[in-house]
Amino acid sequence: MEKKSTRQAYGEALVKLGKENKDVVVLEADLSKSTMTVFFKKEFPERHINVGIAEADLMGTAAGIATTGKIPFASTFAHFAAGRAFDQIRNSIVYPKLNVKICPTHAGISLGEDGGSHQSIEDMALMRSLPGMVVLSPADAVETEKAVMAAAKYEGPVYIRLGRLNIPVLFDDSYNFEIGKAVTLSEGNDVAIIATGLMVYEAVEAAKLLEKEGIKARVINMSTIKPLDKDAVLKAAKECKFIVTSEEHSVVGGLGSAVSEYLSEVHPTKIIKHGIYDVFGQSADGETMLNNYKLRAKDIAEVVLNNK
């Protein structure tokens, strides 16, 4: 199976977008080779801005550019964007509802060797807490490109969570992406596995393992964390025996929390949150990290079997 990182797909998508829309401007904080905005820099140097290692300036500058009618895409590592520059995102971008696209890479523990200080496991929680912020977490390279294109057309602040690790490409160009809409990848009523980001592939593989145990799992790709596709979640809650959410993010405040918060009010359902359980990451290569933190298909299947 072909593998590609979502950061790679992001860099390539920016070049395609830049050719289609001359209002697109790309900003970065001295990490263009890591975030892959270097592709855009080579193609459109006059529309690429390196603010240096100054993430607060990155967001403030992007906000200012947005007031001129341009469409800024601002990139750095996820921890530096969501964490270090949170105040600027809140007060300079989201509060005035400016049309800025924040697209950080190196999210989650699959970042690898840089360790817990750099592995953002709380960024979705921070971003979804902001009024009016759209939060996207694409499952593969194809969905990443489509999310970038959709974000450019959307009027308002958007956060797109991207990763460093090369992951399987699940979809082809016929795949339809829409902000706020989940996609069901397999049908079943014994359990609904609602996954996001790189955990979508693991959820698909988990469904295959569960089928061997006589369990039919519905797998839902929830690539939009906010606004949550409430119709898809409610349908799963009504039709399936229970729900497992799976994310490469803390179980506090992310996808699992979003699903739980909604269903607790409209249709109380048994929900098991699978993800990072209130701990920081460590230093190892990305694949090892996913194994060590039990973020694999077999681990999702085990959660289902232990709670059926």
BELFENRA-V993530 format. One line per field, one symbol per residue. phi: phi as a letter, one per 40 degrees, with the letter a starting at -180 (. if undefined). Layout:
phi = ???
//
This chain:
phi = .cbaccccccdcccccccccbcccbbbabgbccccgccccdccbccbbbbcgcacccdccccccccccgcbcbbbacdccccccbdcccccbbcdcfccbbcbcbgcgccdgccgccbccbbccccccccdgccbbaccaccccdcccccccccchcbbbcbbcccbdccbbcccbbadgbcbccabibcabbbbagcccdccccccccccccgbcbcbbcccbcaccccccccccccbbcabbbbacadccgcddccccdccccbadacbbcbiccfbccbbacdcccccccfbbdcccccccccbc
//
